[in-house]
């Protein structure tokens, strides 16, 4: 039937099963991509979003970037997942003496443990997209 106290955004992930007429038979969009192979097996193709599972918890790297962006010394950041850990590249404001250790501590104060990056690299600039 869905989750207790589900928000409107979350409710959009539940849709009626198109193969049955029962209005209470709902399907849930997980955000996973997959396909049926010719041999009938289901093949997992990845996620539709950027979330990754770290320490058994789904983590969105954009959330970590948002928190880094709230730090007064951070001008720009990019966070990505690799081998079940998060890594961040951070551009600090000119003249900043902020260290990677200080930024990791900041993340630890504002996010759950799985969301804290394993490594932070302070760089002069990020490549253009």
C-alpha positions as CSV (number, residue, x, y, z in Angstrom):
1,X,0.0,0.0,0.0
2,X,3.0,2.3,0.2
3,X,5.0,3.9,3.1
4,X,3.6,5.5,6.2
5,X,3.5,9.3,6.1
6,X,4.7,9.4,2.5
7,X,5.4,12.8,1.0
8,X,3.8,14.0,-2.3
9,X,7.2,13.5,-4.0
10,X,7.5,10.0,-2.7
11,X,3.9,9.2,-3.6
12,X,4.7,9.8,-7.2
13,X,7.0,6.8,-7.1
14,X,4.0,4.5,-6.5
15,X,1.9,3.7,-9.6
16,X,-1.0,1.4,-10.2
17,X,0.0,-2.0,-11.6
18,X,-0.9,-1.8,-15.3
19,X,-1.4,-5.6,-15.4
20,X,-4.2,-5.7,-12.8
21,X,-7.4,-3.8,-12.2
22,X,-6.9,-3.7,-8.4
23,X,-6.5,0.0,-7.4
24,X,-4.6,-1.2,-4.3
25,X,-2.0,-3.1,-6.3
26,X,0.8,-0.6,-6.6
27,X,4.3,-0.7,-8.1
28,X,7.2,1.3,-6.8
29,X,9.7,3.0,-9.1
30,X,13.1,2.2,-7.4
31,X,15.3,4.4,-9.6
32,X,17.1,1.3,-10.8
33,X,17.6,0.6,-14.5
34,X,17.3,-2.9,-15.9
35,X,16.2,-5.0,-18.8
36,X,15.2,-8.5,-19.6
37,X,17.8,-10.4,-21.5
38,X,17.0,-12.8,-24.3
39,X,17.5,-15.7,-21.9
40,X,14.8,-14.3,-19.5
41,X,17.2,-13.1,-16.9
42,X,17.0,-9.6,-15.5
43,X,20.1,-7.4,-16.1
44,X,20.8,-4.5,-13.7
45,X,22.1,-1.5,-15.7
46,X,22.7,1.0,-12.9
47,X,20.6,3.9,-11.5
48,X,18.6,6.6,-13.0
49,X,19.9,9.1,-10.5
50,X,23.3,9.7,-8.9
51,X,22.6,7.9,-5.6
52,X,25.0,5.2,-4.5
53,X,24.9,2.8,-1.6
54,X,27.6,3.3,1.0
55,X,27.6,1.3,4.2
56,X,24.2,0.0,3.3
57,X,22.7,3.6,3.0
58,X,21.7,5.4,-0.2
59,X,23.7,8.6,-0.5
60,X,23.2,11.3,-3.0
61,X,26.5,13.1,-3.8
62,X,24.6,16.3,-4.7
63,X,23.5,16.5,-1.0
64,X,27.1,16.4,0.1
65,X,28.0,19.1,-2.5
66,X,25.1,21.3,-1.1
67,X,26.5,21.0,2.4
68,X,30.0,21.8,1.2
69,X,28.6,24.8,-0.6
70,X,27.3,26.1,2.7
71,X,30.8,26.3,4.2
72,X,32.0,29.9,4.1
73,X,35.4,29.1,2.6
74,X,34.1,26.9,-0.2
75,X,33.5,28.4,-3.6
76,X,32.8,25.3,-5.6
77,X,32.8,21.5,-5.2
78,X,32.3,18.3,-7.0
79,X,31.5,15.0,-5.2
80,X,31.4,11.6,-6.8
81,X,31.3,7.9,-5.7
82,X,34.0,5.5,-6.5
83,X,34.4,2.0,-5.1
84,X,31.6,2.6,-2.5
85,X,33.2,5.7,-1.1
86,X,32.7,9.4,-1.7
87,X,35.5,11.7,-3.0
88,X,35.3,15.5,-3.2
89,X,37.2,18.1,-5.2
90,X,36.9,21.5,-3.6
91,X,37.8,25.0,-4.8
92,X,38.2,27.3,-1.8
93,X,37.8,31.1,-1.8
94,X,40.9,33.1,-2.6
95,X,43.3,33.3,0.3
96,X,41.5,30.6,2.3
97,X,43.7,28.4,4.6
98,X,41.0,25.8,5.0
99,X,42.3,22.2,4.9
100,X,40.7,19.0,3.7
101,X,40.6,17.8,7.3
102,X,38.6,20.8,8.4
103,X,36.2,20.3,5.5
104,X,35.7,16.6,6.4
105,X,35.1,17.6,10.0
106,X,32.5,20.1,8.8
107,X,30.8,17.4,6.8
108,X,30.8,15.0,9.8
109,X,29.1,17.8,11.9
110,X,26.4,18.2,9.3
111,X,25.8,14.8,7.7
112,X,25.4,11.1,8.7
113,X,28.6,9.1,8.6
114,X,28.0,7.4,5.2
115,X,27.7,10.9,3.6
116,X,31.1,12.0,4.8
117,X,33.7,11.9,2.0
118,X,36.6,9.5,2.3
119,X,38.9,12.0,0.7
120,X,38.8,15.7,-0.1
121,X,41.2,17.3,-2.6
122,X,41.6,21.1,-2.6
123,X,42.2,22.3,-6.1
124,X,42.7,25.6,-7.8
125,X,39.7,25.1,-10.2
126,X,37.4,22.4,-11.5
127,X,37.3,21.5,-15.1
128,X,34.6,23.1,-17.2
129,X,31.6,20.9,-17.8
